[in-house]
Amino acid sequence: MTRRLLESLGVATVFATVTVLLVNAVPVGGQAPDRTAWGHPNLGGIWLDVYSTPFERSTEFGDRELATAEERAARDEARMGNQGRNERGGDGRVDVAGAYNAVYTSAKPAGPRTSLVVDPPSGRIPALTADAQRLIELRREWTLMLLRNTETCQSAAAGCPDGEYGPPSPRRFDVAPFYNTGRMNRHDGPEDQSSGDRCMSGRTPDFNGFRRIVQGGDSIAMGYDTGQGQGFQRVINMSGEHPASHVRLRHGDSRGRWEGDTLVVDTTNFSPKFPFRGAGEGLHLVERYTRVDADTLTYDATIEDSTVWDAPWTVRQELKRQSDEENRIYYEPRCHEGNYGLPALLVGRRVDEQAFEDGTGPNPFSMDTATCVQGL
């Protein structure tokens, strides 16, 4: 708790500093009103991707980047017709299937583009390397091993694809052969839980489309709102070099520079404990922000990790400026799952283990607490 408080105070100090700088960023000497006192385009404010766009392009579109009006209307109708998970599981066993219904979900209108990925021209992420595929298979085997004694595997449910049903594996108490970020059927400690359960699912890069930018002369702060209170703050230094390669940070080390009117942010030194689509230590991220007009900010992000993908790939979003007045209050993201749910998961598992030892309950490894008898 103390560490979290200090970290929060540190972020607050940075935001307070750059906020003061932003307030002083008034037009000078004939500069256009959309520039700061330092002569750079003013990116400060709240920006949002107002459209819903598929991350990768459906193969039926080929290399076509833009959707027709009819295609957008069809996507809107399909989404609006599904108002959320308003019904329980069909077989009655999955009671949490309707936990988040239409009241808790929103639907943006379909955007003009057929995918967020714009390079390669196919709009699809390049192929995984052999090493990345092996790691995926290793994670899959580990997950299925812990599910082997559950009803999920016994009934050949979606959560146990091609898995084997049988007694609990003798490997079930082994140390995982990778740093776990997903949900698996074991609760020996926090590292057995998913990043979301631990309130650590926020990732860089983030394509949920929300930015709150506070701009200073030597640093720029960005606030991200994502994932049920799992937002985060990110500070971009406008000078200096990346630290030594052994220094690893959750959101990497970001260094910015201006290329004309485009802010370019180069980020390296990512931690392997917070991977983005499998990329960690080898991840190199280059982002470009360009203010097109008073209400539009284009954002391009090129992702590269030769240990994960065969080639670099690029995502593009058009962010629209939001009202500062209507959004003047910004509450600190709070993820209660990590504060309350995670300790309860661990305590509950200890209770189940004691009941099994006393002969009054089933083997905890026969209960699926990872997929809810649905899917991984």
N, C-alpha and C positions, 0 to 999 in steps of 0.2 A: 504494500500500500504506500509506504514512504517513497519507494522508488518511483511508483507511478505518479505520485504527487509532484515529486521533483521534476520528472520528465514533463509533466503538464505545465508546471511553472516555467520550465525552460522554453517550451513552445510558446507559451503566452508572452514571455519576454520578447522573443523574436518577433511575434506578431505585433506586439505593442510598438517595437522599434520601427518596423517597416511601415506600420500604420501612420506614425508620426511623419515619416519621410513622405508617405503618399499624400497626406494632408498638405504638406508644403510643396507638392508637385504642381504648382500653379503655372499657367502659361507665362512665358517671359519673352521679351524681345521679338515680338511678331511671330512666335511659334504658333502652330495650329493648336487649337484647344484640346485635341486628342493626343497631345504629347506631354511627357513629363518635363520637369525642370531640367532633366539631363538630356533632353532631346530625343528620347526613345518613344516609340508608340506606347500609349497608355493601355495596358492590358488589365488594369485593376477592375474588379467587379465580380459579379456572379454570372457564370456561364453554364449553359445547359444544352445538351443534345436533345432537342425537342421531338425527335423522331425515333421510331423503332425500326432498326435495320438489322437484317440477319448478319451474324458475324462473318460467316463464310457464304459464298454464293452457291445456290443450288445449281447442280450440273446442267439442268435444263436451260439455263440462261447462257451457257457458254462463256464468252468473254464480254457479254453485254453488261455495261456498268449501270445503266439507268433502267428503271421499271416504267412500264406504261401506266397511264391513269387507271386503266381497267385492272391491271395486276395489283396496284396499290389498294384499290377499292376491295378487291377480293381478299387481300391480306387483312384489311381492316375488318371486314365482315367476319372472317374466320376467328379473329381474336375477340372481337366484341361479342360474338355469339357464345364464346366460352367465358362466362363471367367468373371463372375461378373454380376451385375445387369445392363446390357446394354440397357434394354428396359424399357419404362414407364409402369405404371400400366395398366392392361388389359382393365379396363373400362374408362381410361382416367382421372379419378378423382384424382388419387394420383400422383401428379406431381413430388414429391421428390423420387419416387421409384428408379430412376436411378442416384441419387445424387453421389454415389460412385461406379463407374464402374470398369472394369478390370484395368484401368490405376492406380487406387489407391489401388488395392488389390493384394496380392501375395499369392502363394500357395506353401507350402513346400511339399517335397515328403513324401509319406506314410512311417511311421516308422515300425519297426519290431514287436512292441507289439500291442496287440488288445485294450489296454486301459492304461491310466495313472494311474488309480486306480489299485493297486496290492494287497491290502488287504482291505476287505475280498477277498478270492480266486475267487469269482464270478466277480471281477472287477467292482462291483457296490457299490455305497454309501449305507450304512445301512439305515434302515427305519427311518422315522421321528417320533419323539415322539408325543403324543397327544397334548401337549402344542404347539409344533411347527406347527402342522397342523391347530390348532385353530387360530394361528396368521396369517397364510397364508390365511385362509378363511376370517378373519377380514379385511385384506388388500384388498382382492378381493371384498368384499361387499362394502368397502369404495370407491374403484375405480369405480365400477359399479354405485354406487349412484351418483357420479359426472358426469357420462356419460348418465344418464337416459334420458335427454331431447335432445340428439344428434341424428344425422342421423345414427350414428354407431349402436345405439340400435334400431332405427326405422327400419333399413334394416336388423337387425339380423346379422350384420357383425361379423367377427372373434373377433374383439375387444370388443364385448359385449356378451360373451357366456352366454346364459340363462338369460341375463339381461332383465329388464323391461323398456319399453319405456313409458314415461309420462312427466308431467310437472316437472320443477326443484324441487329437494327435499328441504324441509325446513331445512335439516341438512347441506346444502351445504356451510354454513359459519361457521360451528362448527370447533373447534380445532380437528385435526386428533387424533385418539386414539392411535397413535403410532408415532415414529419418522420416517418421510418419507424419503426414499431413492430412490423411483421410480418416474415415471412421472405420474401425475394425472391431471385431467381437471380443474385445478384451479391455479390462479396466484396471490394470495394475498401477497405473500412474497417469498424470496429465498427458504424457507423450503418446499414450495409447488412443487419445481422443483426436478428433479432427481439428483442423485449425479453426473452423467455425465454432466448435464447442469451447475452444480455448480463447475465443474472442480475438483471433489473430488472422482472420481471413483476408483483411485488406492487403492488396498487392499493388506493386508498381511494375508495369504500367496498369492503369485502371481505365476501363472503357465504359463505365457506367454513365459517363457524360456530364458529371457535375464538377465544376471547379469554382472555388472562391479564391481569387487571386489578389494578393496584397503586394504591391510593387515598390521596392526601394532601389536605391542607386547601386548598392553592392550586393544585394540579395533579393530574392523574390520568394514569397511564401505562398503555398497552394494548399487549400483545405479540400479534402475529398469526403463526400458523403456517400457511403456505400454499405450494403450488407447488414441491415438490422443493427445499427449503432456501431458498426465496425469501421467507421471512417477514420481518417488519419490526417496528419499534417506533414507537409514536406517542404524543406527549405532548399532553395537552389542558390548556390554561391556563384557570384558573377566574376570571380577571380580565383587564382590558385590552381593547383594541380590535383589530380586524384591521389589519394593516399597510397601507400605501399599495398601490394596485392594481398598481403595477409590480413589486411583490415577489411572486415566484412560487415555490412550493414543491412538491416531488414529491407529498406527501400533503396539500397545502393547509395553511392556518392554522386550527387548531381552538380555539374559545373555548367554554367550558362554563358552564352556570348551572343552578341548581336551580329547578324549578317544582313546588312541593310536594315529593313524594317521587320525582319523575322527573328524572333527569339529562338535560338538553338540550344537545346539542353542535352548534354552528353552525360550518360549515367553508367557507371561500372561499379565494381566492388560489391556485388549483390551477395547476400548470404544464401547458402544452399538450404537453409531451414525454411526459407520463404519462397519457394520456386514459383515461377510463372509458367504454367503449361509445361512443367518439367524442366525449365531452364533456371539455373541458379548461379553458380560461380562463373559460368562461362557466358552469362547474359550480358549483352551490350545493347543499350537502348539509346536511340537518338530521336529526340522530339523536336518538332518545329511548330511554333505558334505564329500566325500571321493575322493581324487584324485587317479584315477586308473592308469593313465599313463600321458605322457606329454600333451596329447590332450583331455583327458576325465575326467570329474568330475561327479560322481554320486550324485544325490540329492534325498533324501527321506524325506517326510514330513508326520508326523502323526498328524491328526486333531481329537480333542476330545472336545465335549460339550454335557454333559449328558442331558441338557435341550432341545437339538435339535435332536440328533441322538441316536439310541439305543446302539451303540457301536462305538469305535474309528475306523478310517479308514486311509489308507496310500496311498500316491501318490509317484510315482517314475519317475524321468527324468534322461536322460544321456545328460549332457551338453558338448559341444565341444568348445575347445579354439579357439578364433578368433584372427586375426592378430592385434597386437597392432599398427603397422605402418599404416595399411589401415584404422583403426578406431581411430586414435590418437586424432581427434577432436570430442568432445562430447558436443553438445549444450544443454543448460538447457531446460528441457521440458516446453513448453508453451501451455497452453490451452486457446484459444481465445474465446471459447464459454462462459466461465465464465466472461471474461473481457468485452465482447461486446454483446454476444447473450443474456445473462441473463438480463441485464438492459433493453435491447430492448423488451424482452418478457413481463417484468413488465410494461413498458411504454405503449406497445401496448395494454395490457389488460385494462389499465386505459382509453385509447382512445376508446376502444370498449364499455366500461361501460358508458362513457359519451355520445356516440352516441345512445346507447339504452335508456338512460335517456332522451335524446332530441327527441326521436322518429324517429331517422334517421338510426338506425341499429338494428340488431337482438339481442336477449338476448345472452350475451356471453356464457351462460351455454348451449346454443343450438349448439355451435360450438365445435367440437372435436379437441382439441389441444394436446391430450395425445396419441392417437393411430393412427392418420391420416387415420381413417376409415379402418384400417387394423387389427392390433392385439395388445394385451397388451405387 
